[in-house]
Amino acid sequence: MSFDVRTVKDLDEFTSAVLAIGQYFGMTPTEERMQRFLDQITAERMHAAWENGAIVGGAGAFAFDLSVPGGDLPTAGVSVVGVYPTHRRRGVLRLLMRAQLDAAHERGEPLAALWASEETIYGRFGYGLASYCGEIKLAHEYTSFALSREPEGRIRFLEPDEARDALPPVYERVRAQWPGMFSRDELWWEQREITDPDDRREGAGPKRWVAYEREGSLDAYAVYRHKPGWEEGSTVAELRVVEALAATPIAERDLWDYLLSIDWKATVRAFLLPPDHALFLLLATPRRARYRMGDGLWVRLVDVGAALCGRQYASEGSVVFEVLDDFCPWNEGRWKVESGAAERTDAEADIALPAQSLGSAYLGGISLAALARAGRAVELKEGALMRADAMFRWDRHPWCPEIF
């Protein structure tokens, strides 16, 4: 039986396509919720697969820019990918991935990126693990800093309307520093960051927004929730940090000092923190944070040449990659990276690797040497891995503080 893959036309088709994955997570598809989601992804960026007039799978992609080392590139933010359980293992997902990457290529988006609900799925379509992130669960008695300093700025609460205006400029300042963060338009800020429906709270209270100001500049903000609770007469309340972003080191230190000193909590929980987050060096007892690390952002180079030209490099040098890419064959061949640009070449290759591995190395979070040790890249000329890693590394691990 053949399947027809195309973009959806209306809210009903969009809802059926989203439920291909949403059903596994207990989604309740109210008209208001699905319309809000459709407004963000848009119908022309939501593919669905049909069989006999019924939708059996779906795959969407947000339109945003992704921060890359020293730059910013249009990216397909892949999301809500799924196949109905009645049609698993029949090639539906492959057809959806084919249509989605072809569309991204036609739109001129050099990158695609996603969060993988199952990490075994996307490698065969050229996505590589590009960053790590993790969560902390820090008991109140271990929130002291290693070095004691007086705060240099002040914290104040924001009402939702004020947060809507005040937070985006800070976010953009941070995004310019960290590879892996995506741009948020006004609709995203309104519907995903400010709007706070009960179904997103997971048993906790409403969002609290705070701003950090120093010398007349708003340099940081935090969004958090309280989840109260009592056991045997004592509090087991959690402070859940939804997002805490700072544009300067002083602001980051003072912001976390505030969050960790809030009363009436037994535990501070925060999610999606990169392994090089400053908090681990601020804390006097970082092991008590119980950091659990896992895979973060997965990246796919849709257009190898445009992607490699769109980022900066940490050092001068030259490297020739032999890129293998059977899913997007327009990328295959030898690419020379030199003087901040990439172009096709007939020169002998220094390193051979599949597109998946190039996606892993692209943001500077995964070294090519590590990929080679795992059998995911081959050094063809001695010293090439060291030279390439010197070029591709960046001063911080990629960080995407929100799942899209």
ABEGO torsion letter per residue (X at the ends): XBBBBBBBABAAAAAAAAAAAAAAAGBBBBAAAAAAAAAAAEAAABBBBBBGGBBABBBBBBBBBBBBBGBBBBBBBBBGBBBBAAABGAGAAAAAAAAAAAAAAAAGBABBBBBBABAAAAAAAGBBBABBBBBBBBBAAAABBABBBBBABBBBBBBAAAAAAAAAAAAAAAAAABBGBBBBBAAAAAAAAABBBAAAAGGBBBBBBBBBBBGGBBABBBBBBBBBBBBGGBBABBBBBABBBBABAAAAAAAAAAAAABBGBABBBBBGBBAABAAAAABABAAAAGBBBBBBBBBBBABAAAAAAABBBABBEBBBBBBBBAABAAABEBBBBBGGBBBBBABBBABBBBAAAAAAAAAGABBAAAAAAAGABBBABBGAAAAAAAAABBABBBBBABBX
